[in-house]
Amino acid sequence: MSHTKQPHVLAATLVRLAAICIAERVQDRLQSHELTHLQWRALGLLRDAGISTPTEMAAGLGTDNPAVTRLLDRMEVKGLCRRSRSSTDRRVVQVELGSRGAEMLDHTGHLVDQVFAEQFASATTEELVNLQAVLTRIVRQCSAPRARSA
């Protein structure tokens, strides 16, 4: 008996595999700049998303606080970011983009754009618009408040 996946399961699997593939290609491009894909994403969150605390960064990266602490440790050694205590609440750690981090984003953004362009080159404009529409709906659904399970 053949087991075929339901369309939504197959679609979710393909989205995950595509994301992994693209992340690996981005990682390969960033390697010569001694920057990991995760570090690049974290820098982007600091610059473009207004992220300023490790907790916000953990949410933005989809990881936990201890992993972000280790990530920031490595990034701070490279001069990519700075951490400091909040002046209004000493319990809060603030994270800022370092000058080297801003420079790295400026010098590597085109590499990431190239990966995206290469990966989507075979898609028509109509296919990309449809994909964007479906993914936008999924992101909105995921952003909606979750129903509590009994």
C-alpha positions in Angstrom: 0.0 0.0 0.0 1.4 3.3 -1.1 1.5 6.2 1.4 1.0 9.6 -0.2 1.3 12.7 1.8 -1.6 15.1 2.0 -1.0 18.3 0.0 -0.7 20.5 3.1 1.9 18.2 4.7 3.9 18.0 1.4 3.8 21.8 1.1 4.9 22.3 4.6 7.8 19.8 4.1 8.8 21.6 0.9 8.8 25.0 2.6 11.0 23.7 5.4 13.4 22.0 2.9 13.6 25.1 0.7 14.4 27.3 3.8 17.1 24.9 4.8 18.6 24.8 1.3 18.6 28.6 1.0 20.1 29.0 4.5 22.9 26.6 3.5 23.6 28.5 0.3 23.7 31.8 2.2 26.0 30.3 4.8 28.4 29.2 2.0 28.4 32.8 0.6 29.0 34.4 4.0 31.8 32.0 5.0 34.6 34.0 3.3 33.5 37.0 5.4 33.8 35.0 8.6 30.1 35.5 9.2 27.5 32.8 9.8 24.0 33.0 8.5 22.6 33.2 12.0 25.0 36.1 12.8 23.9 37.8 9.6 20.2 37.4 10.5 20.9 38.7 14.0 22.6 41.8 12.6 19.7 42.4 10.3 17.3 42.2 13.2 19.3 44.8 15.1 19.5 47.2 12.1 16.1 46.7 10.4 13.6 45.3 13.0 14.3 47.5 16.0 15.4 44.6 18.1 17.3 45.8 21.2 17.2 42.9 23.7 18.3 39.3 23.7 14.7 38.2 24.4 13.5 40.0 21.3 16.3 38.6 19.3 15.5 35.0 20.5 11.9 35.5 19.3 13.1 37.0 16.0 15.5 34.2 15.3 13.1 31.5 16.6 15.5 30.2 19.3 15.9 30.5 23.0 17.7 33.0 25.3 20.7 30.8 26.1 21.4 30.2 22.4 21.2 34.0 21.8 23.5 34.6 24.7 26.1 32.3 23.1 25.5 33.9 19.7 26.0 37.4 21.1 29.1 36.3 22.9 30.7 35.3 19.6 29.4 38.4 17.8 30.7 40.8 20.5 34.2 39.3 20.3 34.1 40.0 16.5 33.0 43.6 17.2 29.7 43.0 15.4 27.5 44.2 18.3 27.7 45.6 21.8 25.8 44.7 25.0 25.1 47.0 27.9 22.8 47.3 30.8 19.7 49.5 30.4 20.0 52.8 32.2 16.4 52.6 33.4 16.4 48.9 34.5 19.7 47.2 35.3 18.1 43.8 34.8 17.6 44.5 31.1 20.5 43.9 28.7 20.4 46.1 25.6 22.0 45.0 22.3 23.3 47.5 19.7 24.7 47.0 16.3 28.4 47.6 16.3 30.1 49.6 13.5 31.8 46.4 12.2 28.3 44.7 12.2 26.8 47.6 10.1 29.8 47.4 7.8 29.4 43.6 7.4 25.7 44.0 6.5 26.6 46.6 4.0 29.2 44.4 2.4 27.3 41.1 2.4 23.7 42.1 1.6 24.2 41.7 -2.1 25.5 38.1 -1.5 22.3 37.1 0.2 20.3 38.8 -2.5 22.2 36.8 -5.1 21.3 33.6 -3.4 17.6 34.5 -3.4 17.7 35.5 -7.0 19.4 32.3 -8.0 17.0 30.1 -6.0 13.9 31.8 -7.5 15.2 32.3 -11.0 13.2 29.5 -12.5 9.9 30.8 -11.1 7.7 33.1 -13.2 6.5 36.4 -11.8 3.0 35.0 -11.5 4.3 32.0 -9.5 6.3 34.3 -7.2 3.2 36.5 -6.6 1.1 33.4 -5.8 3.8 32.0 -3.5 4.0 35.4 -1.7 0.2 35.4 -1.2 0.1 31.9 0.2 3.1 32.5 2.5 1.7 35.9 3.7 -1.6 34.2 4.7 0.3 31.5 6.6 2.4 34.1 8.4 -0.7 36.1 9.3 -2.3 32.9 10.7 0.8 32.1 12.7 0.8 35.7 14.1 -2.8 35.4 15.3 -3.4 34.6 18.9 -3.3 30.9 19.6 -6.4 29.1 20.9 -5.7 27.6 24.2 -6.0 23.8 24.3 -8.2 22.3 27.1 
